[in-house]
Amino acid sequence: MTCRDFVTFIADFLSGDLPAAERQAFERHLHACANCARYLEGYRVTVALEKGAFGDQEAPVPDEVPRELVDAILRARRPPAAD
């Protein structure tokens, strides 16, 4: 697994949706690559902060937050559409 592959599979790894063989390759890479280990930790922190920031779905968004940013965050939170 390469660092690029690592980034591609990170969400599936954290959600537990990564098949066993890919998960093992992911974990091997994680243990061998300090940069990806740091990236994973930063990703986990970012996800936790995001969840905390939008814990109250009904809270108003401050006027100074650009609408495009709000729309992008909401799109990213939606589950992918079924094909």
Secondary structure as UniProt FT lines:
FT   HELIX           3..15
FT   HELIX           20..32
FT   HELIX           34..53
FT   TURN            57..58
FT   TURN            63..64
FT   HELIX           67..77
//
